[in-house]
Amino acid sequence: MKSFVPIVAALLLVGACDAAPDTAAQLLARQQALDPPRLWRIETLADGGKIVGVSFVCADTPLSQTFARVHAEVGGTPCRTRSGPVTHDGLSTLRCIAQGWNYEVSSQTSGDLTRDFRLAVTVIPLGRDLRSGRQLRRFQRLGACPSGWRIGDQADARRQPGL
């Protein structure tokens, strides 16, 4: 009889676990009801404004707010912030170091950060005989994410022509 009691207790515990609501799923559903994820189109533009790349990302508000924040890389190495950023009216500047060299990184946003905006980023090497780099991106909120997409899912337009 003693060996029967632990088995019954274990079965009751397993049954209780199956009946318990999935807390993570409930939290995700609540979050998505309050802040539904949206599909964003991100265009990389050449200096003349020609589109040279397009990607899509499913983002909620916290993720889409990171689109205007700059995290520079130099040759694939993250640039560690040494000072700043100094931010004022859509312009942000910081100094960072990567591969033993110092850089100044500036970014400027224009437009509505919640719907349609441009981000221009310039990286200037300090004390190094290299040219500056510049990148321009346009971010457009399109609508609901495709069925089955989760926050953070993304696709390159060349691989997902139906988007």
C-alpha positions in Angstrom: 0.0 0.0 0.0 2.9 2.4 0.7 4.2 2.1 -2.9 0.7 2.9 -4.3 0.4 6.3 -2.5 3.4 7.9 -4.3 2.1 6.7 -7.7 -1.3 8.2 -7.1 0.2 11.5 -5.8 2.5 11.6 -8.9 -0.5 11.1 -11.2 -2.5 13.8 -9.5 0.4 16.2 -9.8 0.9 15.4 -13.5 -2.9 15.9 -14.0 -2.8 19.3 -12.2 0.2 20.4 -14.3 -1.8 19.6 -17.5 -4.8 21.5 -16.2 -2.8 24.6 -15.2 -2.9 27.4 -17.8 0.2 28.1 -19.8 1.4 31.3 -18.1 3.8 32.2 -20.9 1.1 31.9 -23.5 -1.3 33.9 -21.4 1.2 36.7 -20.9 2.1 36.7 -24.6 -1.6 36.9 -25.6 -2.2 39.7 -23.1 0.8 41.7 -24.4 -0.2 41.2 -28.0 -3.7 42.3 -27.3 -2.4 45.6 -25.7 0.4 46.1 -28.2 -0.1 44.0 -31.3 3.0 43.3 -33.3 3.2 45.1 -36.6 5.1 44.4 -39.8 7.8 46.9 -40.7 9.4 47.3 -44.1 13.1 48.5 -43.8 14.7 49.9 -46.9 18.4 50.4 -47.2 19.0 53.4 -49.5 22.0 54.6 -51.5 23.0 58.2 -51.3 20.8 59.2 -54.2 17.8 57.6 -52.6 17.8 54.4 -54.7 16.6 51.3 -52.8 19.5 48.8 -52.5 17.9 46.4 -50.0 14.6 45.6 -48.4 13.7 43.5 -45.4 10.7 43.0 -43.2 10.5 42.5 -39.4 7.6 41.8 -37.0 7.9 44.2 -34.1 6.0 45.3 -31.1 6.5 48.9 -29.7 9.6 48.1 -27.6 11.4 46.4 -30.5 10.4 49.1 -33.0 11.7 51.8 -30.6 15.2 50.3 -31.1 15.1 51.0 -34.8 16.3 54.5 -34.2 19.1 53.6 -31.8 22.5 53.1 -33.3 24.8 50.3 -32.4 27.8 50.6 -34.7 30.1 47.9 -35.9 33.4 48.3 -37.6 34.5 45.4 -39.7 32.1 43.2 -37.9 33.4 44.2 -34.5 31.0 46.0 -32.1 32.1 49.6 -31.4 32.2 50.0 -27.6 30.8 53.4 -26.5 33.4 55.6 -24.8 31.3 58.8 -24.4 27.8 59.8 -25.1 25.4 59.5 -26.7 24.4 63.2 -26.8 20.9 63.4 -28.1 18.9 66.4 -29.2 16.0 66.8 -31.6 16.5 63.6 -33.5 20.3 63.9 -33.7 22.5 61.6 -31.6 26.3 61.5 -31.4 28.7 59.2 -29.6 32.3 58.2 -29.5 33.3 54.6 -29.5 36.3 52.3 -30.0 36.6 49.2 -32.2 39.8 47.2 -33.1 41.9 49.7 -31.2 40.6 52.8 -33.1 38.3 55.6 -32.1 35.3 56.6 -34.1 32.5 59.2 -34.0 29.1 57.9 -34.8 26.2 60.2 -35.5 22.6 59.5 -36.4 19.7 61.6 -37.4 16.1 60.7 -37.6 13.3 62.4 -39.5 9.6 61.6 -39.8 7.2 59.9 -37.5 9.1 57.3 -35.4 5.8 55.3 -34.9 4.9 55.0 -38.6 7.4 56.1 -41.2 10.8 57.6 -40.7 14.3 57.8 -42.0 17.5 57.1 -40.1 20.9 58.4 -41.4 24.0 57.1 -39.8 27.5 58.4 -40.3 30.7 56.7 -38.9 33.9 58.9 -38.9 37.2 57.4 -38.0 39.2 59.7 -35.7 42.9 59.9 -36.2 42.9 57.3 -38.9 43.4 57.7 -42.7 40.1 56.2 -43.7 37.0 57.6 -45.3 33.8 58.0 -43.4 30.9 55.6 -43.9 27.2 56.5 -44.2 24.0 54.5 -44.3 20.5 55.6 -44.9 17.4 53.5 -44.0 13.7 54.1 -44.2 11.3 52.3 -41.8 7.6 52.0 -42.7 5.0 50.3 -40.5 2.8 48.3 -42.8 0.1 46.6 -40.7 -0.4 43.3 -39.0 2.4 40.7 -39.1 1.9 37.7 -41.4 0.1 34.7 -39.9 2.5 32.6 -37.9 5.1 35.4 -37.4 6.2 36.2 -33.9 7.9 39.4 -32.5 11.4 39.5 -33.9 10.8 37.3 -37.0 12.3 38.8 -40.1 12.7 38.1 -43.8 14.8 39.5 -46.7 12.5 40.6 -49.6 14.5 38.5 -52.0 13.7 35.3 -50.1 10.1 36.3 -49.3 8.7 37.9 -52.5 5.1 37.6 -51.4 5.4 40.1 -48.6 
